[in-house]
């Protein structure tokens, strides 16, 4: 698939649930055929890593409340699903809001 072309791909959650996502090609060879489900775990690891890093910072600075909003675009890279942090949440595949505080 040419770079920057989008395609609907089947994604599978850890519990076996599958769904379609629109993902952008990042280039490179891709061997994803119909019926092949990509693992969503790569995306959840990105969200978890961002949240853990922010939590560590908030534990240090101790704000009363903190809200972080970011967008992820889903992409295919070498036949695997990956998440790209995007500047504009209006173009994001996933818009995520995390809150800490009381």
C-alpha positions in Angstrom: 0.0 0.0 0.0 1.5 3.4 -0.9 2.5 5.8 1.9 -0.4 8.0 3.2 -3.1 5.7 1.7 -5.7 4.6 4.2 -7.3 1.2 4.4 -9.9 -0.5 6.6 -8.2 -3.3 8.6 -9.6 -5.8 11.1 -8.3 -5.3 14.6 -8.5 -7.8 17.5 -8.7 -6.9 21.2 -7.2 -9.1 23.9 -10.6 -10.6 24.6 -11.0 -11.7 21.0 -13.4 -8.9 20.0 -12.7 -7.7 16.4 -13.6 -4.5 14.7 -12.6 -2.4 11.7 -10.4 0.6 11.9 -9.2 3.0 9.2 -5.4 3.0 9.2 -2.8 5.0 7.2 0.1 3.3 5.6 3.6 4.3 6.9 5.3 2.6 4.0 7.3 -0.5 3.9 6.1 -4.0 3.0 2.8 -5.1 4.3 1.5 -8.6 4.3 -2.0 -8.2 5.7 -4.7 -10.1 3.9 -8.4 -10.3 4.3 -9.2 -12.3 7.4 -5.9 -11.3 9.2 -6.7 -9.5 12.4 -4.2 -7.1 13.7 -3.6 -6.8 17.4 -4.8 -3.6 19.1 -2.3 -4.2 21.9 0.3 -1.9 20.3 -2.2 1.0 20.6 -3.2 0.2 24.2 0.5 0.0 25.1 1.0 3.5 23.7 -1.9 4.9 25.7 -0.7 3.1 28.9 2.8 4.4 28.4 1.7 8.0 28.0 -0.6 7.7 31.0 2.1 6.2 33.2 4.6 8.9 32.2 2.1 11.6 33.0 1.1 10.0 36.3 4.7 10.0 37.4 5.0 13.7 36.6 1.7 14.6 38.3 2.8 12.6 41.4 5.8 14.9 41.5 4.1 18.3 40.9 0.9 17.3 42.7 -1.7 19.4 40.9 -5.2 19.4 42.4 -6.5 18.3 39.0 -5.0 17.6 35.7 -6.6 16.8 32.3 -4.7 15.7 29.3 -6.2 15.3 25.8 -4.4 13.8 22.9 -5.2 12.2 19.6 -3.8 9.1 18.1 -4.0 8.2 14.4 -3.9 4.5 13.6 -1.3 3.4 11.0 0.1 0.3 9.4 3.8 -0.1 9.6 5.4 -3.2 8.2 2.1 -5.0 8.4 1.5 -4.1 12.1 -0.9 -1.7 13.6 0.7 1.3 15.3 -0.4 4.6 16.9 0.9 8.0 15.9 0.5 10.9 18.3 -1.1 13.7 16.3 -1.1 17.4 16.8 -4.7 18.1 15.8 -7.2 15.9 17.5 -9.7 16.6 14.8 -7.7 14.3 12.5 -7.2 11.6 15.1 -8.6 8.1 14.9 -8.8 8.1 18.7 -9.4 11.2 20.9 -8.4 10.3 24.4 -9.0 12.4 27.6 -7.3 11.4 30.8 -8.0 13.1 34.1 -6.3 12.9 37.5 -7.4 14.5 40.7 -10.3 14.7 43.1 
